[in-house]
Amino acid sequence: MLRLRAEDPYQVGPFRILGRLGSGGMGQVYLGAGRYGELVAVKVIHRTFASDPGFRARFRREVTIGMRAGGPGTAAVVAADPDAPLPWLASEYVPGPSLDHAVGTAGPLPPPTLHVLAAGLATALAALHGSGLVHRDVKPPNVLLAADGPRLIDMGISRAADATQLSTTGGLVGTPAFMSPEQADGRETGPASDVFSLGAVLAYAALGHGPFGDAHPLVLLRRIVDDPADLRGLPGPLRGPVEACLAKRPADRPTALDLTALFGPLPTPHHGSWLPTAVAAMLPPPPDVAALLAAGRDRPSDGRPRPVGRRALLAGGAGLLGLAAVGGAFGLARSLLPVPQPVVRPEVQALPTAPGPAVRDTRGATVSWTADGPPTTSALLTDGRTVVAGGQGGVVALDATTGRRLWEYTAPPGGVGFDPSRVRLAIADGTVYAATNGAAIALDAATGTQRWRLVSDLTEGYRSLAGIDVMAGPGVAYFAHGPNLFSIDPATGDTRWTHVVDGNFAASPEIDGDHVLISNGNGVDALRAATGELVWQHRPDGGNASELGVAHGIAFLTVNVSEVVALDTPTGAVRWRTRSGAAT
């Protein structure tokens, strides 16, 4: 990761910027941290594209697609603002090299690695196609090799930029070597086009070059349409499936779901074990989020760019972990609010540090202990007695005083397990709530015993619970996904009521006694916790509401970045409002 420069933003939307990950044709990519220390990759679009109204319209459409595309083996878009001065989007952070870089540097991948790669990408495409979406840009730069498996990224986002470049230059944009014949001919494309591209990508990974060689783009396009693929040297177990993928006629190709059966179940490798030594060495060490945030918290604002617009379109809170009324999670929590928030045990604070979770005594700066945790820790919280970490396909509970491991929960087989990179947690009344792809599970906080499990039909049409937000308090539990908020009986897992918001969640819902508060980008809705009945609404005049926090019977709402409004949670009455000259 590269250090920030003077011209780089210190905040984009709700994300604090920690460093630079790189740059590409669309813009600059940064490492960002959310309210509770969760990491995201934030892409800020170049001014060249930002000045084109047509690009913004396409970008908005593709962002919507990207938010729907979350699932196993993908890095889903979790937030975006197409209307910011410089449009931006945030996706789940995947630490690891691209397939393009790995093969270009270390050479073709060995058969065991190819098996995990093939199974992972087929699973990702099967989930994508099952949601009614088509990627249309499956190529080595869009495949990341993470420690826990491959990830398919850029679900359609780059096409907004491609269309702009085509309209301004008249040239060919993209990577012809991995296009399908129907793409090369300009015909309509569907899921079968992605399958062809997958075959070309797997051939590249195994051989070190594409199945149609290296040539001028126009020559490559002709070869793709007319010539057979050159698969000499392809390992035997991979040859049949790849040949089938590269059939010229879309109807002759297997589906992505067919490929998951051919390649077998997706393994869950240990940290980096599926990669050859040379590629595993490219995996970056886990960033020390606490140190990066501490270093950047007091950065001078004079002469620095203002934060990029904060009106976020959130897909079910994948980037914002709801921990209302359950205790402290990370030092950044509530840093955007004008008053501190209470925690259950204020002397204990959990930190998502490297190499594992740590606890700090908040009465000083001393780290009390550091424990081995999941290699991929995507969620971390404490109730003052227990520290719960989620990641790498499960949940680990540690004693908050000593760091001793109390229990570990690994999701059972059957397709409703935890995505290694997406686990969301809450803890209340002696219950740990964990949610991720395919399942939401309640665990006994003392023993880790499963109390109940919800599967994907809870979401009424969503294929998984990817990016779900989970919240809990005394006697209540809530799960948010897309526009849906579900009130769940903590004892049984039964749904008490469902509320559909007008739009998407602009911040994690908040629990305040008898009320649940929701920010949907237009303002705040207060619901009665017992019934889901709408109690009051607040709609700021001409403002875009984003961050929402609650403390001591007051709801704090940010409007148009620079304004904070304080609302009485029982009535919705405005207590005060203030404008700060600087964005927070």
N, C-alpha and C positions, 0 to 999 in steps of 0.2 A: 504494500500500500504506500502511496506517495503522500508526502506532507502537503497540507493546504497552502495555497498561495494567497497573496494579498487580495487578488481579484475574485477568489472563490467565496461563495456564500457560506455563512456560518449556520444557517438554518434554511431548510426547504420544507414548506408546509409544516407538519407537526414533527419533522425529523431534524435532530441536531446533526450537523455534518461533522464527521470525524476525520476523513481523509479522502484522497482521490484513488479510485480503482482503475481509471483509464479513460480513454476517449474513443469515439468512433464517428461514423458518418453522420449520426443523428445529433450527437452532443457529448457532453462530459458526464461521466459516471462517478458517483461518490458513494462512500460508505456512510450510512446514516444510522442513527439510533432513535428509537421511538421513546415514548413516555416511560417505559419500564425497562429500557435497555435492550429491547429486541432489535436485531440488526436487519437492515434493508439495503438494497442497492438502489440508489436514487439517480435516475437519468434526467438531466436537465437539457432541454432541446436547444440547438443552435439558433441564434437570432435569424439566420437565413430562412429557416423554416417557420419561425415564430411570426414573421412578417407576412406570411402567406395565408389568407383566410381559408383557402381550400385545404391547406395542410391541417389547420386547426379542426376543421369539420371531419376530415378523415381520421385525425388523431383521436378525436373524441369517440368516434365509432369504434376504432380499433382498441381503445382503452376498455370500452365496454365489453368487447369480445375477450380481451385479456383477463378481465376480472371474472368472467364466466369459466375460464379455462383451467382453473386450479384443480389439481388432482395428483395422484401418485406420479412421481418422476418429473414433475414440472416445477418451475419457479414462478408462482402465480403473481400477477399484479395485485398489490394490496391497496394502493392509493394513487391518485393522480389529480392533476388540475390542468385541463386543456385550456382554460381561460386565463391562466397566470400570464404576466408579461413575458416570461420564458416558460412555456409549458413544461411540465415534468410528470414523471411517473415513478413510483417506487414498487419494487418487486422484492420477493424474499431473497436474502443474501445467500449466495451459494459459493463458498470458498473453494476454489479449484480451477485448474487450467481448462481452456476449451479443448475439445477434441482436435481441432485444427492445430493449436499450438503444441499439444502433447505429441501428436504423430509427426508434425514437422520437426520437432526437436529430438524426440527419442525413437522415432521410427514406428513401424507397424506394431500393433498390440498383440500379445500372445493369446492363444485360444481361451484360457480361463477368463481373461479380461473381456474378450469378445463376447463370451456367453452372457456375462452380467450386462454388458452394454446392450446387446440385442434384446434381452428380456426386459431391461429397464425402459428402453425407447419404445418397444412394442406396447408395453403396459401404459406408458404415457400417451401414446397415440390412440390406444383403445379407449382410454378415459375421455380424451379430447373428442374423438369421433362419436362416442356415446352421448356426449352433451350436445351433439348437432353442430360441432365446429370443425373447421379444417385449418391446419397450420399454414400450408402453402410455402413455407420457407425452411424446410428441414435440411440442414447443412451442417458441416463440422463446426463452424464458429458458433452455431446456436445449440451446441451440446456441451455442457459443462461436466467435468469429471470430479465429482465431490467425493469426500472420504467414504460416504455411505451409499454411493451409487451414482449413476448418471442423471442429469437433469436436462430437460428440453426447455429452452427459454425463448423469449420473443414471439409469443403466440400472436402473430399478426401485427405487432406494433411497428416493425420496420417497414411494412407495406405503405404506411402513410407517407413516410419519407421517400420511398421508392417512387410512388406516384408523382410526388412533387418534382423529383429529379427527372423523371421521364417527360413531364410536361414542360420543363424548362430547358432540357438539353436534347430531347429527342433520342437519347441513347438507350442502350440496354443496361438495366440495373439488376443486380443480383449475381448469383453464382451459377452460370449455365451448366457446369459439370454435374449439378445435383438437381436439375429441373427434370420434370417428367415430359414424355412426348407431347402430352396435351398442353402443358405449359409452353413448350417450345413452339408449338403450332398456334398458340393463342386461342386454344379452345377452352371451353368451360372445364373447371377442375373441381374435383371432389375428394373424398377420403382416399380413393385409390391413388391420387397424385402423391399424397404424403407417403403412401406405402412404397411407391417407386423411389422416391427420394431417400427413404429409409434404407432400401437396398443399396443405393449408391453410397450412402454414408457408411454402411457396414463394410462394403467392399473397400472403401478408402481406409477405414480403420485397420483392416486386415492386410492390405497390400501396400499402403503408403501412397496410393494414387487412386484417382477415380476410375470407374469401370469403362470410361470412354476416352481415357488418355488425357494428354495436355495438348491444347491447340487453340487457335483463335476462337473466340466465343461463337461465331457463326458456324465454324466447322464443327464445334462440339454439339451445337444444336442439331445440325444435320445428322451427326452420328447417333445422337439420342433417338431421333425419329426413325432412322433407317437401318443402323448397323447393330449387330449383336454386341452384347457387353463382353469385354475381355476380362474373364475371371480366372485366368491362369495363376496358380499359386494360392488360390483361396482355400482355406482349411476345409476338409471334407464335411464335417457336421454343419458348416455354415453355407456350403455351396448350394444345396437344394433350395432352402428358403430364400436366399438372395436371388437366385435365378428366377424363382417364382415372382418375387417382388419386381423384378426388372422386365416383366412381360410388357410388350408394346401396347397391347390392348388393356384398358383398365379393367374390363370384365374378367380377364384371365388372371388377375393378381389376387392373392389372398387378402383378407381383411386384416386390420391390426389385431382384432380379437383372435382370428385364426393363428396369427403369429405368436400370440402369447401361449397358445397350446403347443405350438411347434417348439418354441424355445424353453418351455417349462416354466414353473413358478419363479418369480423374481426373488433371487437370494437377498438376504440382509447381511451384507459383509461387515466384518469388524472394521474399525477405523483404518481406511486406506488399504486393507488387506487384498482387495480385488484388483489393485493397480500394480503394474510392474514397478520395480524399485526406482527406476529413473523418473517415472511419472509421479509416484508417491512423493518423491522429493520436491516436486513442484507445489504440493499442497501448502498453503500459507499457514503459519501458526495462528491459533485463535487470537483475535485482537483483544487486548486488555481494555475492555470497554470503560471500566471505572477510571483508569489512568487517562484515557483519551478524553473522556468527558471532563475530568478534573482539569486537564490541560487547556481545554477549549472553553470552559465555562466563563472565565474572566477575560476572554479575548477582547481587546478594545474595539469599539464600534466605529470610532472616527475613521473615515476613509474606507470603511468596509462596505461591500454591497449589502443592501437590505435583504432580508430573507425573501426567497421566492414565494409567491402567493400561497396562502394556507387553505383555501377552500378545497377540501379533499373529497373525492368520490371514493368511499371506502366499501370494499367488498366484504361485508360481514365482520369487520374488525380484525382482519388477519394481521394488520400491523399494529393494532392497539389492544393490549391485553387488559381485560377488565378485572380489577381487583378491589372494587368498592367494598368498604366495610369489613375487609378481611385482613388488614395489616399492611405493613410496609413491604415493598418488593425491591425497589431500586432507588438510589439517591436522586435520580432524575425525576421521579414521580412527582407530579404536581408542581414542577419547577416553573410552569407557566402561569400559575395562579398567584394572586396577591396575598394569600394567607396560607400558612402551613396546614397540612392535613394530619389528623390524629392517626395513630397506629396502635395496635393492641399492646405491643411491648416495644416502646420507642428506643430501648437501649440496644435492640438487635436489628440489624439491617443485612439483608441478603444481597450479595454482589455476584453478577455473572462474569467472574474473572477467569483468566486462563492460569493454570491448566484445568481447574475445576471450580465448582461453587465455593464461595467464601462467605464468612460472616464477620461483620465489623461491629464493634461497640460504638454506637452513635454518640456516646458521651465523650469520645475522643477519636483519633484517627487510626487507632490500632486495629489491625486485622486479627481477630481472635483465632481463627483457624481457616485452613483451606483443605478441601476434601476432593478426592477423586470423584468425578461425576460423569454423566453421559458425555462421550466425546463431542456430541452435538447437543448443546444445551440451548433449547429454543424458548424455554419458559422457566422462571424461577420466582418463588415467593416464600414467605414465612408468616406464621401466625404468632411468632415469638417463642414457641416451643419446638416446632418442627420446621425444617427447611425442605421444601419440595422442589425438585428439579425435573423438568420434562425434556426428553430428547432421545435420539438413537433408538426409537421404537418402544419407549416405555417411560416409566416414572420411578424416581428414586427419592426416598425420604431419609433425611439426616437429622440427628439430634442437634438442635440449635445451639446448645451449650458446648458440646464436645466435637461435633462433626461426625460422630459415629453413625454408620449406615444402619438404619432401622429396618427398612424393607425395600424391596424392589418389585415393581409390577411390570411384567412383559405382556403385551397384548396377545391374546390367544390367536391361533391360526384361523383361517376362514375368510380372509378378505376384508375384515373390519378392524384391522389393527392400526397401530399408530404410524403415521408418516414420520420418518426419522427427523425431518426438519420442521415439522409443524405440530407442536403440542401446545395446547393452551390450558391453563390451570386456574383453579380457585380453591379456597379452603375456608370452611365455616362449620361450626357445630360438630367438630370431630370428623368431618367428611372432606375428602379431597375430590374435586371434580376435574376430570381430564377429558379434553375433546380434541379430535383431529379427524383425519380422513376416515369416513365410514362409521365412526362410533363416538359416542359420548358416554363416559364411564364414571360411576361414583365408587370411591374406595374408602374403606375405613382408615382414618388418618393414623391410628395406632398400629394397625397390623398390615395394611395394604390389601385386605380382603375385599373382593369385589362385592358391592351391594346391589347394583343394578347396571344395566347397559342399554343405551338407546342406539338404534341403527339408523341408516340414512333415510328411511321413510318418514322420519320426524320432520324433514325439511320440505315435504310436500312438493316434490318435483326436482329438488336438487339431488344430484347423484351422490354427493358426499358431504361431509361436514368440514371440508377443507376451509381453513380461514375462519372457523367459527370463533365467536367470543363467548367466554363463560364467566359468569359472575355469581356470587353467593353471599348470603348474609344470614342472620338468625332466622331459621324457619323458611328461607326462600332460596331458590336457585333459578338462574335464567341462562338461556342459551340464545345467542343472536347469530343469524346467518342471512346474508343478502338483506332483503327488506323485512325479514321475519324475526320477531322476538317471542320466545316461548317461555312461559312460566312453568316450572317443573316442580312437582312434589318431591322434596329432598328424600323422603323416606321410601318412596316407591318408584320414582322415575316417571310417573304419569304426568301428562300435560294438563295443567290447570286451565290455561287460556293462551291464546295466540293473538299477537298484535302485529299488523302489517304497517310499516312506516311509509310515509309519503316520500319515496326516494330511497336512499341508503343511509346507513349510520355514518354521520360525520365524526363521531367520537364514540368511545365505549359508553353504553348505557350506565347510569349511576343509580345506586340504591340509597334511599334516604328515608329510613323509618317505614312509613306506610305508603311511600311513593317510589315509583321507578321513573327516572328522567331520561329522555332520549333527545339527542341532537341529530337532526336529519339534514343539516346544511341550510335550512330555511329558518330555523329557530329551535325551540324546545317544546316537547310534549311531556306532560306529567301524567302518569297513569296510576290508578289505584292498585297497589301491590296485590290485594286480595282478589280482584276481579278483572283487572286490565282495563277498567273504565277510564275514559279520558277525563281528567279533573280540570286541567287548564292548559292553555297554549300560550307561548310568547313568540311573536314574530317581529324582529327588529325592523324598523323602517329602512328599506333599501339596503339591508345589510346581509352579508353572508356569514352565517354562524358556523363556527368550527369547533374549537376545544370546549369541553364541558367538564366541570369538576364540582363536587358537592362537599360541604363541611359545615357542621353546626347549624343545620337548617337553612343554609344559603347555597344557591346554585350560582356558579360563576361561569359566564358564557363569553367567549371572545367573538367579536363581530368586526369584520373587515380588518382583521389582523391587529389594529391599533386600539380598539375599544374593548373594555371589559364591562359587562353588565352583571350586577348582583341581583338575584331574584329570590324572593321568599318561597321556599319549597312547598309549604302547604297551600299558598294562594296564588303564586305566580306574580305577586306585586313586585314592582321594581324598587329595590332599596336604594341603590345608587348606581351610577355609571361614571366611567372615567375614560379619557382618551390619553394615551401616551404617545409622544411624538415618534417613538421608535417601536418597531415590531418586536414582539416578545415570543 
